[in-house]
């Protein structure tokens, strides 16, 4: 078993993968999984031909990209003790593993610091056992934004503490928002991020208050609540206040009550705020 397994996912990012996979596959003593998530460019076929030592996981039949599902598929296919999730547009330094492997200790996960480039925020390492223990990524998230933060919060609730590795070991290959959201249903990056952030906050607060994870049906319900609230605020162009009455079991999926309410306020940004 390799100590470290890289997981990278591709739907419409083959031009980046052609620039970055060599640096990933060239890391000594590591395994690599590439998830071809219905990639219209045939990423899996290219990887098979160019890097036969890289394992390809194919997930056909999707018109939109679900990064959480793609990463979960890659994690299940990986056999290494430690997992490194890395987007197709991240170029690794040749010394990445030699610098990072000595840092790794059980009970921790690792993010790049300083966090100056948002494009590198999703490149992190954790033990596969910890990944599985917290249930992996929440596949209810749609589109761009905050799914990685949600996963970090799940790790920390599970007692896994954050540490860092040098951000200088990563280079984010820049691209515009059109390319970023091309395979998402919601093409407004910031609106999508606002939906995901509101959902993440609702989920996190309820989990902490209740002391247990949400079921799939509960997560889907609260995601619909977040979509409806943010979408209405954007349509009105005005701030909206959302109050979740958690004291009324009749309104909660699963029929539970926490005897309190949670209130959130969302104000659509102007163009200058984007």
ChimeraX attribute file (.defattr): number of C-alpha atoms within 10 A of each C-alpha:
attribute: neighborCount
match mode: 1-to-1
recipient: residues
	/A:1	11
	/A:2	14
	/A:3	14
	/A:4	26
	/A:5	26
	/A:6	24
	/A:7	27
	/A:8	25
	/A:9	29
	/A:10	26
	/A:11	24
	/A:12	22
	/A:13	19
	/A:14	23
	/A:15	13
	/A:16	18
	/A:17	23
	/A:18	16
	/A:19	14
	/A:20	19
	/A:21	23
	/A:22	15
	/A:23	16
	/A:24	26
	/A:25	17
	/A:26	13
	/A:27	19
	/A:28	14
	/A:29	13
	/A:30	17
	/A:31	23
	/A:32	28
	/A:33	25
	/A:34	28
	/A:35	26
	/A:36	27
	/A:37	28
	/A:38	20
	/A:39	24
	/A:40	14
	/A:41	15
	/A:42	15
	/A:43	25
	/A:44	23
	/A:45	13
	/A:46	14
	/A:47	20
	/A:48	14
	/A:49	10
	/A:50	13
	/A:51	15
	/A:52	10
	/A:53	13
	/A:54	19
	/A:55	19
	/A:56	22
	/A:57	18
	/A:58	18
	/A:59	15
	/A:60	11
	/A:61	9
	/A:62	12
	/A:63	14
	/A:64	18
	/A:65	23
	/A:66	19
	/A:67	24
	/A:68	21
	/A:69	19
	/A:70	24
	/A:71	24
	/A:72	20
	/A:73	21
	/A:74	26
	/A:75	25
	/A:76	14
	/A:77	18
	/A:78	23
	/A:79	17
	/A:80	19
	/A:81	15
	/A:82	25
	/A:83	26
	/A:84	23
	/A:85	20
	/A:86	22
	/A:87	24
	/A:88	25
	/A:89	24
	/A:90	25
	/A:91	22
	/A:92	21
	/A:93	15
	/A:94	16
	/A:95	12
	/A:96	18
	/A:97	18
	/A:98	12
	/A:99	13
	/A:100	16
	/A:101	13
	/A:102	8
	/A:103	13
	/A:104	17
	/A:105	13
	/A:106	12
	/A:107	16
	/A:108	19
	/A:109	24
	/A:110	22
	/A:111	21
	/A:112	21
	/A:113	16
	/A:114	12
	/A:115	13
	/A:116	10
	/A:117	13
	/A:118	8
	/A:119	17
	/A:120	22
	/A:121	18
	/A:122	19
	/A:123	19
	/A:124	18
	/A:125	25
	/A:126	25
	/A:127	24
	/A:128	20
	/A:129	12
	/A:130	22
	/A:131	21
	/A:132	13
	/A:133	12
	/A:134	18
	/A:135	13
	/A:136	20
	/A:137	22
	/A:138	20
	/A:139	17
	/A:140	20
	/A:141	24
	/A:142	22
	/A:143	26
	/A:144	24
	/A:145	18
	/A:146	22
	/A:147	24
	/A:148	17
	/A:149	14
	/A:150	21
	/A:151	19
	/A:152	23
	/A:153	17
	/A:154	23
	/A:155	23
	/A:156	16
	/A:157	15
	/A:158	13
	/A:159	12
	/A:160	18
	/A:161	15
	/A:162	14
	/A:163	16
	/A:164	18
	/A:165	19
	/A:166	15
	/A:167	17
	/A:168	12
	/A:169	18
	/A:170	19
	/A:171	16
	/A:172	15
	/A:173	14
	/A:174	11
	/A:175	11
	/A:176	7
	/A:177	11
	/A:178	11
	/A:179	12
	/A:180	16
	/A:181	18
	/A:182	15
	/A:183	18
	/A:184	19
	/A:185	14
	/A:186	16
	/A:187	17
	/A:188	14
	/A:189	17
	/A:190	16
	/A:191	20
	/A:192	23
	/A:193	18
	/A:194	21
	/A:195	26
	/A:196	25
	/A:197	19
	/A:198	22
	/A:199	25
	/A:200	23
	/A:201	15
	/A:202	20
	/A:203	19
	/A:204	18
	/A:205	12
	/A:206	16
	/A:207	15
	/A:208	11
	/A:209	11
	/A:210	13
	/A:211	10
	/A:212	9
	/A:213	16
	/A:214	17
	/A:215	11
	/A:216	11
	/A:217	12
	/A:218	15
	/A:219	21
	/A:220	17
	/A:221	15
	/A:222	21
	/A:223	22
	/A:224	14
	/A:225	18
	/A:226	22
	/A:227	17
	/A:228	12
	/A:229	20
	/A:230	25
	/A:231	17
	/A:232	15
	/A:233	17
	/A:234	16
	/A:235	9
	/A:236	11
	/A:237	13
	/A:238	12
	/A:239	15
	/A:240	17
	/A:241	13
	/A:242	14
	/A:243	11
	/A:244	17
	/A:245	16
	/A:246	17
	/A:247	15
	/A:248	15
	/A:249	14
	/A:250	11
	/A:251	13
	/A:252	16
	/A:253	16
	/A:254	12
	/A:255	9
	/A:256	14
	/A:257	16
	/A:258	13
	/A:259	10
	/A:260	11
	/A:261	11
	/A:262	13
	/A:263	10
	/A:264	13
	/A:265	13
	/A:266	17
	/A:267	14
	/A:268	21
	/A:269	14
	/A:270	8
	/A:271	6
	/A:272	5
	/A:273	7
	/A:274	9
